[in-house]
Amino acid sequence: MSIVRYIAAPIAGTVVLLVLGFFLYAVLFGGFFAANAEPEAAGIAKNPAEMQFIYLSELILAVLLCLVIGCWAGVSGAIPGLKTGAIFGFLMSLGISLMFYGAVNYMTLQATLFDVVLTTVRLALAGAVIGVILPRKRVRPADANIGAATS
């Protein structure tokens, strides 16, 4: 197994998350989120944003996604990575977003739930990329015969 794959996977995942995040949140749906911000939320956004923390956040999220896909789910490939990323992204985002919605006057419920959809899409696509890059799991001959011996 190549250490390069273990380094490349979170870097590629970070790039996917950053590019999709910028495109979805700033370019495509920036107006939607601005229109659905609670009036009390005006002025809480940093201008300019401290990008180093955003980059670090996406890197940490990509590393966590690598752990989920490669270690805990033990899958590899684009489709298994996409599915695992989507499930993980949906559950993580829904939990965090609903907590913030319940505790902070920031976005409407509609925008909060739409954020869950966008985060799910981002993590699904990052999961697909990570699934392609991470090393393939090798099946040992003894493991392959377990099901056949008991049938």
Secondary structure as UniProt FT lines:
FT   HELIX           3..21
FT   HELIX           22..28
FT   HELIX           30..35
FT   HELIX           39..41
FT   TURN            42..43
FT   HELIX           51..66
FT   HELIX           67..72
FT   HELIX           78..103
FT   HELIX           109..133
FT   HELIX           141..144
FT   HELIX           146..150
//
